[in-house]
Amino acid sequence: MPDQYGTLYVVATPIGNLADFSLRAIETLQQVDLICAEDTRHARTLLQHHGITTHCIALHQHNEDRAAQGIIEKIQQGMSIAIISDAGTPLISDPGMPLVALAHASDIKVSPIPGACALIAALSASGLPVSQFSFLGFIPRTSSARRNLFNEKKNNTESWVFYESCHRIADCMNDLASTLPPDRIIAIAREITKMHETIVKSSIQDMLALIETDSNMRRGEFVVMITGAVIDKKEEELTEQQLKTLKALLQECSIKTAVSLAVEITGVRKKLLYQTALELSSDNQK
Ligand code: SAM
């Protein structure tokens, strides 16, 4: 990392309450030479609130591929630059990835200034098991694509989380209710850190009823969290068709490839497919 290079700071901003902004985030934004903001007008409210007067330019999903090289050159000339998004942590369902990737490729130091992130805040207050989870970002907008996704995920044993808009939350809940068992526990975090913050944990069927009857539950910003499936190990085995698929794949590919293809095709857990594949291939060698 050449000494004369500046640093690229990835700075988290509040997701609702303007006070959720770390001292280090404020100091960093005051000290850098330039701030790249997803929306400069939106950023101004936050920056003015905290007395930050640093020059701001726009870096959003429509210009970031083009603008990234120019920003990298400025950092190579010694400027330190911060990137912020409209809310929360940049790059998390927000712009910034091309710039950060290019900074790494250009031997530039990238330093995070951590802070609010809707999915982490939501999980922390959800009451769901969160030691392992997968984050899906924004999910598809059409019902059929959503149901396909939920079908793929429904046997996941870890919790899964996604962002959803108020325009689709009711349809999304309907799709969850028709794809997953109605008693599966889910949580919704709505308007986190804002006046109407609501965190609810319930079965899918109760959540659907709540969202359908309470119009407030269809307003604002949402994080949806689903508890992983509880697999009864004694009952867990492949169906005849799944076994047939795995056997056919094993005849054509390596165990590793056959198992990953079988996961895609059947939606069964990788571990179970892998164990079965090992058993099948050792039987064949006898
Ligand atoms: N980068 C942000 C982060 O770190 O969370 C996420 C940005 S993404 C464009 C915006 C989505 O995040 C919203 O549509 C909503 O699903 C979720 N979100 C952001 N702020 C939220 C809040 N205060 N309460 C609930 N969800 C929120």
Residues whose N, C-alpha, C, O or C-beta is under 5 A from the ligand:
A	BS01	SAM	I15 G16 A87 G88 T89 P90 I92 S93 D94 A116 C117 A118 L119 Y163 E164 A189 R190 E191 I192 E221 F222 V223
